[in-house]
Structures are given as C-alpha cells and as structure tokens.
C-alpha cells in the first residue's frame, strides 16, 4: 500500500501545482489549511514527524503532511558533512532513515505524507533505494524542467491548458527572452492572455510589446543598481 510520495527536481512550478491539487481535495481553503502541516525536513526529528503524521484530520477525511528538503539533506555529500560536524549526535542520518522506513507501515490511512525536494536527488540518495526495494510503499517522481530547445513547445502546451493559443514563433521568442524560469514564463503567459483578452493567438509582436517591455525594465533596474553601487564611497 502506498504510504508516501517523494517529489523532487528543479521544476518547482509543476511540483507546487501537484501539491496544490492534493490540498484542494481536503475541502474548502479553510479546512485545507487546518489539515495541512508543513515541516522543515532539514532539521526535523523522527518524533516530530510521527507526531504530525499521527494527528487526526479536522472536518475532513484526510490530512496532508509536507516535509521540505528531508531527502536532500541525506544526499551522500551532505550526509558526510553532517556526520563530520555533529560528532556527538546520538542519532545518525542512517538511523533517521531507518526510523522513517519502520514508521511508514504504521502511517495512518488518513494522512498523505509528501516529501518535497528542491532539486533532483542523486542515484546514491536513500530515497531512490526505497523505490527500488518496495515501489508499492513509496512513490518517487522527478520533475525536470524542459531543456532550452524544448521551452517553445512547453509554452505552447501551457498556453493551451490556459485556454489560449500562441504562435510557435512567439513561443520561441518568449523562451529566448525569459529563459528557463518556468514560473516567470507562466506569469508572462498570463499577462499575454490578458493583453489579447483570450480573443486570438498571441503573436511575436505581442511578446515584444508585453514581455520585452518587462525585460527592459529589469535591465534598466539592474543598470541603475550597479550605478548606485559604483557611486558608493
């Protein structure tokens, strides 16, 4: 039986949207917030994790426990640093992982446990060993942003999902202008959709009028900031 989900990778936008979908299943926003617990996985202890997971949902069938950065802290190089800097620690990182794995079969059915990792986990991370040993217990999903050459296609598909359209040339131009920051690209698409009022496909001229203007403002702000810094005594 699936006990936990590990979402990792640099595509923060899609990871966050998946989490928001799960939050929406908890009920209205008030109930959802009451049944969502977010924990800092970089310093969480096993008792604190168990306490959060064992709590009963309030006015809902499920509750959500989100642990941020837990498995990233267990990357081989990070775990080595931690052991070297905490010689007197009673519990090693390996013991912590063992404790989590021993607890998962006892995780209440009313709790959805989600580990959110800010970057892709390496092959040596314990999280990936769990998946290979028992994929039915822990689901691991990686979210990689598209490569630069694939951004244009991503933009076109994203625009379709929003109920709009963008010409391929305009999508490539926007990708070149903004780069691989998917959240910023998404914000630019919202602006462009408002600009054309959902009435027609976004063109390259629209991108120059809307996104280019924002890009130039950012450049001017950077130049001004550098100028002020050069003027400091």
N, C-alpha and C positions, 0 to 999 in steps of 0.2 A: 504493500500500500504506500502511495506517495506521501512522504512526510514533510519534505522541504523543497524549496526551489532556490537555485543559485543563478542569479542574473549577473553576467559580467561582460565587460567590453567598453570601448570608448564611445560607443553610440549612446550617449546619455539621454538623448531625446526619446528614442524608441523604448529604452529601459523604463524611463519615467512614465511614458504613456501606458505601458503594460501595467505598471503599479497602480496608476490611476484607474484603470479598468477594474482591477481587483477591489480597489477601495469603493468603487461605485456599486459593487454587488453587496456591500454591507448595509445599504439603505440610504436614507437621505443624508446630506452632508453633516448634520449634527450628530446623528447616530454613528456615521462613519468615523468621524473624528474621535468619538468616545471609544471606539473599538479598534483604533489604530495606535500602536506603540512603536516608536522609532528609537532604536538603540545604537549607540556608538560602538561598533564592533572592534575598534582599535584598542579599546581598553575594557570591554565588558568581561565580567566573570561568569563562570558557569552557573552559580546560584542565581545571579541576576537574570540570566537568560531563561532559566527554568521558571522562575517566579513570573516573568512576563508571559511566558507561553501557557502556564497553568491557569492563568486568570480566566474567569468565565466571561463570555460576551454579555453586553448590556443591550437589551431590547433588540437583539439580532441573533441569527443562528451561528454566525461566525465572527471571529475577530482576526485582525491582521497584526503580525509582529514582524517589523522590518529591521534587519540588522545591517548596518552600513560599514563596509570595509573590514569585515571579520576575516575573510579568507585572504585578502590582500596582505594582511598582517602576517599571514602564515606562508608567504612566498619564501622559498629557500633562503634567499639573501637577507630578507627582513627578519626571518626567524633566527638566523645566525647572529644578526646584530643584537636582537632582543636577548638571546641567551648570554651573549657576551657582556651586556650592560646590566643584567639582573642576576648576578651570580647567587644572591641569597634568596631568590624566589622559590617558594615551596612547590609551585606547580609549573611545569614546563609547558611549552606550546603543544608538544606532542600529547601530554596528559590532558590538555584542554580539548583537543580534537577528539581524543578517546572518550572524554566525558560527554561531549556533544553527541557522538555516534551512539553511545549507550543510552542517551536520553531519547533520541528520535523515535524509537519504537513506542515510547510512552507518551509521545506528544498527543494532546487531546485532539479528537476529531474536529472540535470547534475552533481550532487555531490553524491559520495558514501562516507558515513560517517562511519568510522570504529574505534571502541574503542578497544585498545589492553591492556589487563591486565596481569601483570607478574605472577599472582598466581590465584588459584581458588577463586571465590567470595563466601562468606558465604550466608546462606539462608536469613539472615537479610539484605542483600545488596539491595538498591533500584532498581538496575538493574534487579534483578530477579522478583521483583514485577511488573515491566513494562511488562516483558514477559508474566506473568500470566494474567495481565489485558488486554493486547492487543498484542498478538503474531504476528499480521499482521504488526505492526509498527516497532517492534524491534526484531531482531533475536539474540538469545544468544546461543553461542556454547562453550562448555568446552573442553579443550584439556588436558587430563590426560596422563602422561607417563605410560607405562606398568609397572606392578609390576616386581620385580626381577625374579620371576619364569616365567614370560611371555617374558622376553627380548630375549631369544633364538629364539622364534617364530617371534618376531618383526624383528630381524636381518635377518632371512631367507626371510621374505617377502620384507624387504627393499632391500636385495641383488637382488631379482627377479626384482624389479622395476628398478634397475640399469642395468638390462640386464645380470646379472651374477648369480652365484649359490654358496652356501656354505653348507658344510655338517653340519648336526644337531649337531654333537659332537663339531665341530669347532665353531659353533654359541654359544653353551653353554659356551665353554671355553673363547670366546671373551667377553661374558656377565660377566663372573666371573672376568675377568681381568680388564675390563674398568668400569663396574658398570652401573648405570642408566643414565649417561650423554649422551643423545641421539645425541647431536651434535658431541661429541667426537667419539661416536660409528660410526656415519656416516662418519667421517673423516678416521677412521680406515678401514672402508669398501672400501673407495676409494683407499687407499694405497694397500689393499689386492687385489683388482681388477687389479690395475696396476702391482702388483707383479706376478699375474698369467696371465696377459695380456688377460683377458676375454676368455681364451682358455679352462679352466677347472674349476670345482668347487674348492673353497677354502677348504683346509683341516686343521686339527688341527695342523699339522706340520707347515703350512704356518702361522697360527696365532702365534705359538711360535717364528717363525723366524722374523716376522714383528711387530706385536703388542707387544709381550713380550719384544722385544728389546727396544721399545719406553718406555714401562713401567719401565724397569730397569734404563734407562737414567733418567727418572723423579725421581725415588727413589734415585739415586746417587746424583742428583742435590739437593734434599731435605737434604740428609745427609751432603753434603758439606756446604749448607747454615746454617744448625744447628751448624756445626763445627766452621764456621766463627763467628757465633754469640757467641758461648761459648768462643771464643778466644778474644772477645772484652773486653777492660779494663772496 
